[in-house]
Amino acid sequence: MNVEEFRAGLRAWLDDNDLTPGPDHTLGGHMRQFARVSRALYAAGWMRYGWAEAVGGLGGPAVLRAIVGEEVVGRRLAEPGPYSMLEVLAPTMIDYAPAELAARMVPRLLSGAEHWCQGFSEPGSGSDLASLTTRAVADGDNWIVNGQKVWTSFAQFSTRCVLLTRTAPGHDGITAFFVDLDTPGITIRPLRTMHGVDEFCEVYYDDVVVPATRMLGRPGDGWRLAMDLLPYERSTCFWQRIAYLYARFDELIAQAREPDESALGAAYLALHMLRCRSRDTQHRLRDGERLGPDTSIDKVLLATAEQQLYDTVRDLLPGTLELDDTPWRPEYLYSRAATIYGGTAEIQRNIIARRLLDLGKE
Ligand SMILES: Cc1cc2nc3c(=O)[nH]c(=O)nc-3n(C[C@H](O)[C@H](O)[C@H](O)COP(=O)(O)OP(=O)(O)OC[C@H]3O[C@@H](n4cnc5c(N)ncnc54)[C@H](O)[C@@H]3O)c2cc1C
């Protein structure tokens, strides 16, 4: 399908089908709104383009789903955070889950019937993810999981989790599972962030029984799965976040009483550079290229542009952004997390230095 025709058709459909969010601006409200939008777009077919027919899709290049994200999030019909989980977790399921499981589960995510989450980080394992200690021990046809995860975004709203566990020492001893979060032994405790939202959770696993059929890949494939997933978290899901940032940039211009053209120009340039880079990444994915450490560049550009935009908001709008009760405040505070989630800015620069520029370990 021609990309511009696709975009025009989608725009016309969105104009005709009012999916404007209601007045509930809580995180729960955002999750329900995302489910509502996904349901409507899936029923009309839009949410299925760019995904394989084997998992409920209608085929076509991945760039089609980037366009759906751009239009939906750019119009502020859904928030970029919840939306990004789709782009991060569905490709992993397609690549690693048994075909029957992916065929059964991925449509539930695409159609908004379920939310899923990503259980990688632990209290002692963030940047050094390979040190994770949540254990899975084989027991007949099951695995028994014990341990604790932290910063699991949207776990309290999720039905299932892509979970990394340790089944043996070392990088080759990490194994991934697709876990139903209503399994006995799982306790989910939301954590309040500094921007006042319970966005992520501590998740405790106490003797949780997971069927072996829920393993993603084979025992020991977990590190490879993580290395394949993280490039999505550091790139493709940004396309719709960029649309959101452009919309917020337009709003800043509308609200700034004394616009400083040089600050606005610098913020715009950072956004534009990010969008150019991201376009290139979307096209490489469309052409069937495997995404890898090069997506750390997208992540550094995203974090830089997002923080620069909100610094400019703080500088140009009247009042004290950190203290005033406006929608800009939580956004400004959340932008500080852009150099942390998906791997910190320091870790991205290490990857760029070592794996792209071949500068060695020191
Ligand atoms: C908004 C948000 C959402 C998140 N969602 C999820 C989620 O859904 N699922 C999930 O599993 N995790 C999630 N995370 C966790 C995230 O992946 C980790 O916070 C991140 O990987 C950093 O790990 P850490 O917090 O343990 O920090 P640490 O690894 O302890 O790092 C602390 C500081 O030390 C620096 N540092 C560490 N090692 C090095 C090094 N080798 N060289 C240079 N500097 C170094 C870091 O850059 C950082 O500044 C989320 C985080 C945030 C902020």
Ligand as a Chemical Component Dictionary entry (heavy atoms), coordinates in Angstrom:
data_LIG
# 
_chem_comp.id                   LIG 
_chem_comp.type                 NON-POLYMER 
_chem_comp.pdbx_formal_charge   0 
_chem_comp.three_letter_code    LIG 
# 
loop_
_chem_comp_atom.comp_id 
_chem_comp_atom.atom_id 
_chem_comp_atom.alt_atom_id 
_chem_comp_atom.type_symbol 
_chem_comp_atom.charge 
_chem_comp_atom.model_Cartn_x 
_chem_comp_atom.model_Cartn_y 
_chem_comp_atom.model_Cartn_z 
_chem_comp_atom.pdbx_ordinal 
LIG C1  C1  C 0 10.386 6.033  33.605 1  
LIG C2  C2  C 0 11.092 4.719  33.723 2  
LIG C3  C3  C 0 10.459 3.569  33.279 3  
LIG C4  C4  C 0 11.110 2.331  33.399 4  
LIG N1  N1  N 0 10.427 1.210  32.988 5  
LIG C5  C5  C 0 11.020 -0.004 33.129 6  
LIG C6  C6  C 0 10.303 -1.188 32.772 7  
LIG O1  O1  O 0 9.148  -1.137 32.324 8  
LIG N2  N2  N 0 10.905 -2.368 32.939 9  
LIG C7  C7  C 0 12.181 -2.482 33.432 10 
LIG O2  O2  O 0 12.677 -3.599 33.516 11 
LIG N3  N3  N 0 12.881 -1.375 33.806 12 
LIG C8  C8  C 0 12.323 -0.141 33.656 13 
LIG N4  N4  N 0 13.010 0.992  34.041 14 
LIG C9  C9  C 0 14.327 0.844  34.673 15 
LIG C10 C10 C 0 15.493 1.313  33.815 16 
LIG O3  O3  O 0 15.760 0.404  32.774 17 
LIG C11 C11 C 0 16.693 1.488  34.756 18 
LIG O4  O4  O 0 16.367 2.541  35.640 19 
LIG C12 C12 C 0 17.965 1.826  34.020 20 
LIG O5  O5  O 0 18.391 0.724  33.254 21 
LIG C13 C13 C 0 19.091 2.238  35.001 22 
LIG O6  O6  O 0 19.257 1.287  36.001 23 
LIG P1  P1  P 0 19.271 1.725  37.551 24 
LIG O7  O7  O 0 18.057 2.578  37.785 25 
LIG O8  O8  O 0 19.428 0.496  38.356 26 
LIG O9  O9  O 0 20.528 2.672  37.697 27 
LIG P2  P2  P 0 22.043 2.201  37.904 28 
LIG O10 O10 O 0 22.361 1.140  36.921 29 
LIG O11 O11 O 0 22.258 1.901  39.357 30 
LIG O12 O12 O 0 22.828 3.512  37.508 31 
LIG C14 C14 C 0 23.031 4.600  38.417 32 
LIG C15 C15 C 0 23.912 5.637  37.734 33 
LIG O13 O13 O 0 25.206 5.059  37.459 34 
LIG C16 C16 C 0 25.526 5.187  36.075 35 
LIG N5  N5  N 0 26.248 3.999  35.606 36 
LIG C17 C17 C 0 25.962 2.708  35.901 37 
LIG N6  N6  N 0 26.845 1.883  35.276 38 
LIG C18 C18 C 0 27.677 2.667  34.560 39 
LIG C19 C19 C 0 28.790 2.415  33.704 40 
LIG N7  N7  N 0 29.190 1.162  33.436 41 
LIG N8  N8  N 0 29.418 3.470  33.131 42 
LIG C20 C20 C 0 29.009 4.745  33.380 43 
LIG N9  N9  N 0 27.967 5.053  34.196 44 
LIG C21 C21 C 0 27.306 4.029  34.780 45 
LIG C22 C22 C 0 24.187 5.287  35.372 46 
LIG O14 O14 O 0 24.301 5.950  34.134 47 
LIG C23 C23 C 0 23.365 6.091  36.381 48 
LIG O15 O15 O 0 23.616 7.460  36.227 49 
LIG C24 C24 C 0 12.403 2.244  33.944 50 
LIG C25 C25 C 0 13.052 3.416  34.380 51 
LIG C26 C26 C 0 12.398 4.631  34.293 52 
LIG C27 C27 C 0 13.095 5.868  34.795 53 
# 
loop_
_chem_comp_bond.comp_id 
_chem_comp_bond.atom_id_1 
_chem_comp_bond.atom_id_2 
_chem_comp_bond.value_order 
_chem_comp_bond.pdbx_ordinal 
LIG C1  C2  SING 1  
LIG C2  C3  SING 2  
LIG C2  C26 DOUB 3  
LIG C3  C4  DOUB 4  
LIG C4  N1  SING 5  
LIG C4  C24 SING 6  
LIG N1  C5  DOUB 7  
LIG C5  C6  SING 8  
LIG C5  C8  SING 9  
LIG C6  O1  DOUB 10 
LIG C6  N2  SING 11 
LIG N2  C7  SING 12 
LIG C7  O2  DOUB 13 
LIG C7  N3  SING 14 
LIG N3  C8  DOUB 15 
LIG C8  N4  SING 16 
LIG N4  C9  SING 17 
LIG N4  C24 SING 18 
LIG C9  C10 SING 19 
LIG C10 O3  SING 20 
LIG C10 C11 SING 21 
LIG C11 O4  SING 22 
LIG C11 C12 SING 23 
LIG C12 O5  SING 24 
LIG C12 C13 SING 25 
LIG C13 O6  SING 26 
LIG O6  P1  SING 27 
LIG P1  O7  DOUB 28 
LIG P1  O8  SING 29 
LIG P1  O9  SING 30 
LIG O9  P2  SING 31 
LIG P2  O10 DOUB 32 
LIG P2  O11 SING 33 
LIG P2  O12 SING 34 
LIG O12 C14 SING 35 
LIG C14 C15 SING 36 
LIG C15 O13 SING 37 
LIG C15 C23 SING 38 
LIG O13 C16 SING 39 
LIG C16 N5  SING 40 
LIG C16 C22 SING 41 
LIG N5  C17 SING 42 
LIG N5  C21 SING 43 
LIG C17 N6  DOUB 44 
LIG N6  C18 SING 45 
LIG C18 C19 SING 46 
LIG C18 C21 DOUB 47 
LIG C19 N7  SING 48 
LIG C19 N8  DOUB 49 
LIG N8  C20 SING 50 
LIG C20 N9  DOUB 51 
LIG N9  C21 SING 52 
LIG C22 O14 SING 53 
LIG C22 C23 SING 54 
LIG C23 O15 SING 55 
LIG C24 C25 DOUB 56 
LIG C25 C26 SING 57 
LIG C26 C27 SING 58 
# 
